[in-house]
Amino acid sequence: MTAPFSFHDLHGFKDYVTFVQTYLPDRFHPRENYGPEDQWTLDLAFKGLRLGLRIAVEEKGDKPVFAECSRLVDKAEAEYRDDRWRDGFATLEEVRKLLRKVRTS
């Protein structure tokens, strides 16, 4: 089963990036009414980040900012997996700042 995410558009995805940044790598709260395979993990958080970027491209078009965000998401994931949490947090902050510049209305 694929865990649903809390966003369906770029506007909601921006909030999701902040959520993930806040709770990575292991401070997520248990998800009520979800099975063990749909609890928050590093893998699930980054799956959502990649999904959000795909949604952003569908909504706004294939803008260079989304390619840069994708590169940064890959970098952040590697940093978290290497236990460099501060670096990963800072990289996700770059993603957040880039996305903030893209209008959602």
N, C-alpha and C positions, 0 to 999 in steps of 0.2 A: 504494500500500500504506500502511496506517495503522500507524504505529510503536506497538508495545505499550508500555504503561507498567508500572512496577514495583509498582503498587498495584491493589487490587480492592475496597477498603473504606476507611472513614474512617480507621481506624488507620494503614494503609499510606500513605494520602494525606497524613497529617500529616508523615510522614517525607519524602515527595516534596517538600512545600513547603520543608523545610529543604534538601534536595538542590538544588532550583532556586535558592533564595536564595544558596546557597554558590557555585554555578558560573556564574550569570548575570553579565555578559552573554555572555562568550565564553571561559570557562575550562573548558568541558566536555571530557571525554576522548572520543576516538573510540569509537564503539560497534562492537564486533566482531560480525561476521556480519549486519550491517545495511548496506543500500545507502545511497548518498549522500542520498536523499530522507528517510531515517529517522535521520540523524545529528542530534545535539542542536543546536538553534538557538533563538533567541529565540522564534520562532513556535511551534515544537514544545513548548517549555517552557510557554508560556502556554496552548497547546491542552490540555496535561495538567492545568494548574491548573483550567481550566474543566470538564474532564471530572471531575476529583476533586470539585469542588463539586456537580456533578450526581449523582454517586454518593453523596455525603454526604446530599443531600436525599432520595434514594431510600431510604437506610438509616435516617435519623433523622427524616424529615419536613421540611416546609418551614418551618424555624425562621428567625427574623429574623437570627440570627447568620450564616447562610449568604448571605442577601441582602447583608449588610454586607461579608462577605468577597468576594462577587462585585464589589461596587462598588470595593473596595480592589484587587482583581486588575486591574480595568480601569485604575485610577489608576496602579498599579505598571507596567503595560505601557507606558502613555503616558510615564511617567518614564524608563524604560529606552530607549524609542525616541527620546526627546529628549536622550539621553546624560547624564541625571541619575541615574547609577547609585546613588549614595548614597541619594538620595531613594527610588528604587525598592526598594533593599534594606530601608530603614526601613519602607516601606509593606508589604512582604512580611512583615516582622517583626510588624507589627500583625495580619496575617492569621494568622500562626503562633500568636500569643498568644490570639487569639479561638478558634481551633480547639482549642487546648489545653484550653479550658474545657468542651468538649463531650465527654462520656463516650463511650468506645468499647466498653466491656464490658457 
